[in-house]
Amino acid sequence: MTIKVALAGAGAFGIKHIDGMQNIPGVQVVSLIGRELEKTQEVAAKYGIGHVTTRLEDSLALKEVDAVILCTPTQMHAAQTLACLTAGKHVQVEIPLADSLKGAQEVVALAKSSGLVAMCGHTRRFNPSHQYVHNKIKAGQFNIQQMDVQTYFFRRTNMNALGQARSWTDHLLWHHAAHTVDLFAHQCGSPIVKANAVQGPIHPALGIAMDMSIQLQAANGAICTLSLSFNNDGPLGTFFRYIGDTATYIARYDDLFTGKEEKIDVSQVAVSMNGIELQDREFFAAISEGREPNSSVAQVFNCYQVLHNLEQQLNAK
């Protein structure tokens, strides 16, 4: 049986998902939703997607649609995920699940009562580099003492990963920190019990902090130091250093190195070297097998509790 998918958000990340799904048997994108009709039609034509609209509700009304992938602006995630579940569709929403604790709570509650697969795109759980480290931890061969993480972009205006103008403002805490907060707890297999944050000045036009520093501690004693910036004019992206009891690992997206910058072969960790494709494979496997996916909304909820607590701290200062 083919799983028929509607994809909302025909920008840089939506296209990454479409490319990933080209490699997954038994999956077909049948509907594409985008803010600008002409641009969305161009993407649909390139990939042979028959239905194009600017309204999510049009796609949710299609009986043939089994599942929805949301690659839309952060501020829309919770409401759109609720709409998909209410329409009886399985849903994968890109990170972050929500931009408020209330939004996350509502999604988790409805997902539980619906019985549908509801997953959040915490891609770091799926990158082969981080899976390799996770497997070492599960095998008892490595324990994290500290994670040192840098999330750096140069984004003094609203633009996406392709350098195109963006209709919305990105957020260091609710989007970019979410990756590391969730990954740290997931890798440690231990909940976060302490979290502190400080932030730099608020940007006069964008209305967000452009620099932030976060400290975390898991219940098992491991610590994490996370530095985030939209002001960094240099290598872009997120770089993870795992300092452990038996080794040091440096992860750059799907690639992994030793602490001495020797490349580690992670090509056999999973069926693909593409974290987005692996994330999508898990979503469709969970639908086919009728099970909870890795990175379900329930599993990642604690991350959003931590982000909420950090936001309260930052707002109090």
Stockholm file with secondary structure:
# STOCKHOLM 1.0

chainA/1-317         MTIKVALAGAGAFGIKHIDGMQNIPGVQVVSLIGRELEKTQEVAAKYGIGHVTTRLEDSLALKEVDAVILCTPTQMHAAQTLACLTAGKHVQVEIPLADSLKGAQEVVALAKSSGLVAMCGHTRRFNPSHQYVHNKIKAGQFNIQQMDVQTYFFRRTNMNALGQARSWTDHLLWHHAAHTVDLFAHQCGSPIVKANAVQGPIHPALGIAMDMSIQLQAANGAICTLSLSFNNDGPLGTFFRYIGDTATYIARYDDLFTGKEEKIDVSQVAVSMNGIELQDREFFAAISEGREPNSSVAQVFNCYQVLHNLEQQLNAK
#=GR chainA/1-317 SS CCEEEEEECCSHHHHHHHHHHTTSTTEEEEEEECSSHHHHHHHHHHHTCCEEESCHHHHHTCTTCCEEEECCCGGGHHHHHHHHHHTTCEEEEESCSCSSHHHHHHHHHHHHHHCSCEEEECGGGTSHHHHHHHHHHHTTSCCEEEEEEEEECBCSSCBCTTSCBCSSCCCIIIIIIHHHHHHHHHHHTSCEEEEEEEECCBCTTTCSBSEEEEEEEETTSCEEEEEEESBCCSSCEEEEEEEESSCEEEEETTEEEETTCCEECCTTSSSCSCHHHHHHHHHHHHHHHTSCCTTBHHHHHHHHHHHHHHHHHHHHC
#=GC SS_cons         CCEEEEEECCSHHHHHHHHHHTTSTTEEEEEEECSSHHHHHHHHHHHTCCEEESCHHHHHTCTTCCEEEECCCGGGHHHHHHHHHHTTCEEEEESCSCSSHHHHHHHHHHHHHHCSCEEEECGGGTSHHHHHHHHHHHTTSCCEEEEEEEEECBCSSCBCTTSCBCSSCCCIIIIIIHHHHHHHHHHHTSCEEEEEEEECCBCTTTCSBSEEEEEEEETTSCEEEEEEESBCCSSCEEEEEEEESSCEEEEETTEEEETTCCEECCTTSSSCSCHHHHHHHHHHHHHHHTSCCTTBHHHHHHHHHHHHHHHHHHHHC
//
